[in-house]
């Protein structure tokens, strides 16, 4: 005789917009361009261009620049003068960019390359220092202290902890057994 469970699934009602809260804003009405170092060669860039920035840009460069200009992220190596452009989609609102050299200090500008060759600047980023991409030469006293403690524990355990394979473990335990006298406090009674 088989028994079957009678499970009734009820659809959970979708929460109303009041229950789940308001939708997240697409923007904050502030023009900004932010660089974040991902690793020694890559930067993550995100941006927002506020409506008043577009108004000023159209006054300075003419109406319709948003439709006719090509969106560019312009990267500058601080101190070196290294400069290169990356074409991006403005609507993406973020981008990853590979730097030509590891490490260094970088800044960026977001703007539009106009048909006549002018660059319509919309936002300037923070300066970011890329990680070096190599092992640090710095000596960490905390780690050397831990290493000394690990070595002391290993010494006190007669080296049993760091043996290769089960044969090595058997030999180490045999040495340890001989060292403590081979005896035990447990005795068999006839």
KADADA-V530976 format. One record per residue. N is the residue number from 1. RES is the residue in one small letter. SS is DSSP state (A for helix, B for strand, O for the rest). PSI is psi in whole degrees, -180 to 180 (none if undefined). Layout:
<<N/RES/SS/PSI> <N/RES/SS/PSI>>
This chain:
<<1/x/O/123> <2/x/O/143> <3/x/O/141> <4/x/O/140> <5/x/O/133> <6/x/O/97> <7/x/O/128> <8/x/O/117> <9/x/O/131> <10/x/O/135> <11/x/O/131> <12/x/O/136> <13/x/O/144> <14/x/O/135> <15/x/O/144> <16/x/O/167> <17/x/A/-27> <18/x/A/-36> <19/x/A/-36> <20/x/A/-5> <21/x/O/173> <22/x/O/155> <23/x/O/151> <24/x/O/145> <25/x/O/145> <26/x/O/-18> <27/x/O/175> <28/x/O/5> <29/x/O/24> <30/x/O/130> <31/x/O/127> <32/x/B/156> <33/x/B/121> <34/x/B/131> <35/x/B/139> <36/x/B/127> <37/x/B/126> <38/x/O/-44> <39/x/O/-174> <40/x/O/-19> <41/x/O/-13> <42/x/B/140> <43/x/B/143> <44/x/B/132> <45/x/B/134> <46/x/B/155> <47/x/B/165> <48/x/B/138> <49/x/O/116> <50/x/O/155> <51/x/A/-38> <52/x/A/-27> <53/x/A/-40> <54/x/A/-39> <55/x/A/-47> <56/x/A/-43> <57/x/A/-38> <58/x/A/-32> <59/x/A/-43> <60/x/A/-38> <61/x/A/-4> <62/x/O/152> <63/x/O/149> <64/x/O/6> <65/x/A/-28> <66/x/A/-33> <67/x/A/-27> <68/x/A/-24> <69/x/O/153> <70/x/B/127> <71/x/B/129> <72/x/B/139> <73/x/B/121> <74/x/B/121> <75/x/B/137> <76/x/B/129> <77/x/B/122> <78/x/O/125> <79/x/O/-35> <80/x/O/-29> <81/x/O/4> <82/x/O/130> <83/x/B/132> <84/x/B/156> <85/x/B/148> <86/x/B/124> <87/x/B/133> <88/x/O/166> <89/x/O/122> <90/x/A/-37> <91/x/A/-20> <92/x/A/-36> <93/x/O/-1> <94/x/B/158> <95/x/B/152> <96/x/B/135> <97/x/B/132> <98/x/B/128> <99/x/O/147> <100/x/O/-23> <101/x/O/150> <102/x/O/158> <103/x/O/-163> <104/x/O/174> <105/x/B/134> <106/x/B/152> <107/x/B/163> <108/x/B/159> <109/x/B/139> <110/x/B/131> <111/x/B/-173> <112/x/B/131> <113/x/B/116> <114/x/O/163> <115/x/O/-31> <116/x/O/7> <117/x/O/-6> <118/x/O/153> <119/x/B/114> <120/x/B/102> <121/x/B/130> <122/x/B/-38> <123/x/B/150> <124/x/B/138> <125/x/B/176> <126/x/O/167> <127/x/O/138> <128/x/B/142> <129/x/B/121> <130/x/O/148> <131/x/O/156> <132/x/O/-30> <133/x/O/20> <134/x/O/166> <135/x/O/138> <136/x/O/144> <137/x/O/-9> <138/x/O/138> <139/x/O/129> <140/x/O/111> <141/x/A/-32> <142/x/A/-42> <143/x/A/-40> <144/x/A/-33> <145/x/A/-44> <146/x/A/-40> <147/x/A/-41> <148/x/A/-41> <149/x/A/-42> <150/x/A/-44> <151/x/A/-38> <152/x/A/-44> <153/x/A/-41> <154/x/A/-42> <155/x/A/-44> <156/x/A/-26> <157/x/O/12> <158/x/O/28> <159/x/O/12> <160/x/A/-33> <161/x/A/-28> <162/x/A/64> <163/x/O/156> <164/x/O/113> <165/x/A/177> <166/x/A/-30> <167/x/A/-44> <168/x/A/-39> <169/x/A/-42> <170/x/A/-43> <171/x/A/-44> <172/x/A/-40> <173/x/A/-35> <174/x/A/-45> <175/x/A/-44> <176/x/A/-41> <177/x/A/-45> <178/x/A/-37> <179/x/A/-41> <180/x/O/3> <181/x/O/0> <182/x/O/2> <183/x/O/172> <184/x/O/155> <185/x/O/-14> <186/x/O/132> <187/x/O/144> <188/x/O/141> <189/x/O/135> <190/x/O/none>>
